[in-house]
Structure formats: structure tokens, C-alpha cells
Amino acid sequence: MGLILASKSASRKKILENTGLSFETKPAPIDEQSIKEEMLSTGDNVRNIAERLASEKALYVLKDHPEDFILGADQILSCDGHLFSKARDKNEAKEHLEFFRGKKHTLTTSIVLAKADKIIWVYTCEPELTMRDFSEAFLNDYMEKAGDALIHSVGCYYMEDIGIQLFSEIKGEYYDILGLPLLPLLKKLRDLKIIND
């Protein structure tokens, strides 16, 4: 009986590694966009969508590992009533950042644990971040320095790197913003005796 992270996120993997936890990583190739579109068409809210996506990832991996605990996670960025996925290229990343500039956005972050064919725990948080009204010169310089962060994170930034310069205000826990609410997760793993109390 072990712990498996059902994610291809390098950031989530690194966060877990830094805790000293022993785990495997197995990405879950689910069709996230189809699930989002289906749920939006029926009027579901962002929280429900994030929880469903995290659950689908965990359940996908659980099929081949029913004896293990599977950790699924998802994060959705919403701003002015629009939901954003990772940018497909640097041009789209620039469009996203121009849209976020001077506005508040929410990162709805959900994590779930699955075991023995079902979801046994769900945790969702919604940190709020306000991007400052940065100049075009700053944006161009940021994009040049940010590199892969532009297309590998939903907000086109890594908070733990140069991305912090984009913001004027942040409300929420650091690890919640990075996409893996760590303190609630560690507490649950201790409660389940997966790690020592």
C-alpha cells in the first residue's frame, strides 16, 4: 500500500518530494476540456468542476492500483467570469496576462484521495490574487525571462519565481496557490496512518 500522485505537474511533484514523502507519479490522461465544457453547459460552478477533474484523475489511476492511495489534483483560474486553462503558446500567454492585468483572479484548487474504487477525501480552497497594472515594457521583459512558466502553469506564472513580480495583493496560503494544499494533505495522510503522526 503506497501513495501515488496522479499528476504530470512538475511543481506538485517537487512539493511532495520536498516533504520527504515516499510516492510514485502516474499521470492520468483524461480529457479535461470536454469535462469542463460538459459541466459548464449544465451550469456547474468552478468548485464542482475542479473537484470533478481532480477526482477523475485519481479514479483513472486507481483502476490499476486499487490497493494504493491515489492523490488527484486540479486547479482552475477564473477571472471576470471566464475560466482559463494553460496557454497553448506564448502568444496566448500574452493575451491571458493582458486580460489579468489590473484585475483579481481566483485559483480554485482541489485535491482528492481515492482508495478501493472510491473517493475518500476532498479538499478545495480558493486563494485570490490581484495582478498589478504593469507596463507593456515590464510584460515584455517578464515574458522573456519567464520562459516555460508561460505555458506550464494556468496563470502563466510561477509564484515561487519571477512571477511574484506580477502581483500587488495575494490572499491565500502559499501551497494552495502552487496547486497542492500541503498542510491539509499532510494532516489527512497522518489521520489515515499513511505517514507517522
C-alpha positions as CSV (number, residue, x, y, z in Angstrom):
1,M,0.0,0.0,0.0
2,G,1.6,3.2,-1.2
3,L,0.8,6.8,-2.3
4,I,0.6,7.7,-6.0
5,L,0.4,11.3,-7.3
6,A,-2.0,11.2,-10.4
7,S,-0.4,14.3,-12.0
8,K,2.2,15.3,-14.6
9,S,2.7,18.6,-12.8
10,A,6.4,19.1,-12.0
11,S,5.5,21.7,-9.4
12,R,3.3,19.3,-7.4
13,K,5.9,16.5,-7.7
14,K,8.6,18.8,-6.4
15,I,6.4,20.0,-3.5
16,L,5.7,16.4,-2.4
17,E,9.4,15.4,-2.8
18,N,10.4,18.3,-0.5
19,T,8.3,16.9,2.3
20,G,10.3,13.7,2.3
21,L,7.2,11.6,1.4
22,S,7.7,8.3,-0.5
23,F,5.4,8.2,-3.5
24,E,5.1,7.4,-7.2
25,T,3.9,9.6,-10.0
26,K,1.5,8.4,-12.7
27,P,-0.2,11.0,-14.9
28,A,-3.9,10.5,-15.8
29,P,-4.6,11.3,-19.4
30,I,-8.2,12.5,-19.0
31,D,-10.0,14.9,-21.4
32,E,-10.1,17.9,-19.1
33,Q,-11.5,20.3,-21.7
34,S,-14.5,18.0,-22.5
35,I,-15.4,17.6,-18.8
36,K,-15.2,21.4,-18.3
37,E,-17.4,22.1,-21.3
38,E,-19.9,19.5,-20.3
39,M,-20.2,20.8,-16.7
40,L,-20.3,24.5,-17.8
41,S,-23.2,23.6,-20.2
42,T,-25.2,22.3,-17.2
43,G,-24.4,25.3,-15.0
44,D,-21.9,23.7,-12.7
45,N,-19.7,26.1,-10.7
46,V,-15.9,26.3,-10.8
47,R,-15.6,24.5,-7.4
48,N,-17.5,21.5,-8.7
49,I,-15.5,21.4,-11.9
50,A,-12.2,21.4,-10.1
51,E,-13.3,18.7,-7.7
52,R,-14.6,16.5,-10.6
53,L,-11.4,16.9,-12.5
54,A,-9.2,16.0,-9.5
55,S,-11.5,13.0,-8.9
56,E,-11.4,11.8,-12.5
57,K,-7.6,11.9,-12.4
58,A,-7.4,9.9,-9.2
59,L,-10.0,7.4,-10.3
60,Y,-8.3,6.8,-13.6
61,V,-5.0,5.8,-11.9
62,L,-6.9,3.9,-9.1
63,K,-8.2,1.4,-11.7
64,D,-4.7,-0.1,-12.0
65,H,-3.7,0.4,-8.4
66,P,-6.7,-0.4,-6.2
67,E,-4.6,-1.1,-3.1
68,D,-2.8,2.2,-3.1
69,F,-3.9,5.7,-2.1
70,I,-4.2,7.9,-5.2
71,L,-3.8,11.7,-4.9
72,G,-5.6,13.7,-7.6
73,A,-5.4,17.5,-8.0
74,D,-6.7,20.2,-10.2
75,Q,-6.5,24.0,-10.4
76,I,-8.8,26.3,-12.4
77,L,-8.2,30.0,-12.8
78,S,-11.3,32.2,-13.1
79,C,-11.2,35.9,-13.8
80,D,-14.2,38.2,-14.6
81,G,-16.5,35.2,-15.2
82,H,-14.1,33.4,-17.6
83,L,-12.3,30.2,-16.9
84,F,-8.7,29.8,-18.1
85,S,-6.7,26.7,-19.0
86,K,-2.9,26.7,-19.6
87,A,-1.9,28.8,-22.6
88,R,-1.2,26.9,-25.8
89,D,1.7,29.1,-26.8
90,K,3.5,32.3,-25.8
91,N,1.1,34.5,-27.9
92,E,-1.9,33.1,-26.0
93,A,0.0,33.5,-22.7
94,K,0.5,37.2,-23.5
95,E,-3.3,37.6,-24.2
96,H,-4.0,35.9,-20.8
97,L,-1.6,38.2,-18.9
98,E,-3.1,41.3,-20.6
99,F,-6.5,40.1,-19.5
100,F,-5.4,39.5,-15.9
101,R,-3.5,42.8,-15.7
102,G,-5.0,45.1,-13.0
103,K,-7.6,42.5,-12.0
104,K,-8.3,40.0,-9.3
105,H,-8.4,36.3,-10.2
106,T,-9.2,33.2,-8.2
107,L,-7.3,29.9,-8.2
108,T,-9.8,27.2,-7.3
109,T,-7.6,24.3,-6.2
110,S,-8.9,20.8,-5.4
111,I,-7.2,17.7,-4.1
112,V,-8.7,14.3,-3.5
113,L,-7.6,11.0,-2.2
114,A,-9.0,7.8,-3.7
115,K,-8.8,4.2,-2.4
116,A,-10.5,0.9,-3.2
117,D,-12.7,2.2,-6.0
118,K,-13.9,5.5,-4.4
119,I,-13.0,9.0,-3.4
120,I,-12.4,9.1,0.3
121,W,-11.4,12.7,0.9
122,V,-11.9,16.0,-0.9
123,Y,-10.3,19.4,-0.1
124,T,-10.9,22.6,-2.0
125,C,-9.6,26.1,-1.5
126,E,-9.9,29.4,-3.4
127,P,-7.0,31.8,-3.0
128,E,-7.4,35.3,-4.6
129,L,-4.6,37.1,-6.3
130,T,-4.6,40.6,-7.7
131,M,-2.3,41.4,-10.6
132,R,-0.9,44.9,-10.6
133,D,-1.4,47.2,-13.6
134,F,2.1,46.6,-15.0
135,S,3.5,48.4,-18.1
136,E,3.9,46.9,-21.5
137,A,7.7,47.1,-21.1
138,F,7.5,45.1,-17.9
139,L,5.2,42.5,-19.6
140,N,7.6,42.0,-22.5
141,D,10.6,41.7,-20.1
142,Y,8.7,39.3,-17.9
143,M,7.7,37.1,-20.8
144,E,11.3,36.9,-22.0
145,K,12.6,35.9,-18.5
146,A,9.7,33.6,-17.6
147,G,10.3,31.0,-20.3
148,D,8.4,27.8,-19.9
149,A,6.3,29.1,-17.0
150,L,4.2,30.9,-19.6
151,I,2.7,27.7,-20.9
152,H,3.2,25.3,-18.0
153,S,1.1,27.0,-15.3
154,V,-2.5,28.0,-15.6
155,G,-1.8,31.7,-14.8
156,C,1.3,31.9,-16.9
157,Y,3.5,32.4,-13.8
158,Y,5.3,30.5,-11.1
159,M,4.7,32.3,-7.8
160,E,8.0,30.8,-6.4
161,D,10.0,32.5,-9.2
162,I,9.9,35.8,-11.1
163,G,6.1,35.5,-11.3
164,I,5.8,37.1,-7.9
165,Q,6.5,40.5,-9.5
166,L,3.2,40.4,-11.3
167,F,1.2,40.9,-8.1
168,S,0.0,43.7,-5.9
169,E,-2.0,41.6,-3.4
170,I,-2.3,37.9,-2.5
171,K,-4.9,36.3,-0.3
172,G,-4.3,32.6,0.4
173,E,-1.8,30.0,1.6
174,Y,1.4,29.7,-0.4
175,Y,1.0,25.9,-1.3
176,D,-2.7,26.4,-2.2
177,I,-1.6,28.9,-4.8
178,L,1.1,26.5,-6.1
179,G,-1.6,23.9,-6.6
180,L,-1.2,21.4,-3.7
181,P,-2.7,22.5,-0.4
182,L,0.1,20.8,1.7
183,L,-0.9,21.2,5.3
184,P,-4.4,19.8,5.0
185,L,-3.0,17.0,2.8
186,L,-0.3,16.1,5.4
187,K,-2.9,16.1,8.2
188,K,-5.1,13.7,6.2
189,L,-2.2,11.4,5.5
190,R,-1.4,11.3,9.2
191,D,-5.1,10.6,10.0
192,L,-5.1,7.7,7.6
193,K,-1.8,6.4,9.0
194,I,-0.1,6.7,5.6
195,I,2.6,8.7,7.4
196,N,3.6,8.7,11.0
197,D,1.8,11.1,13.4
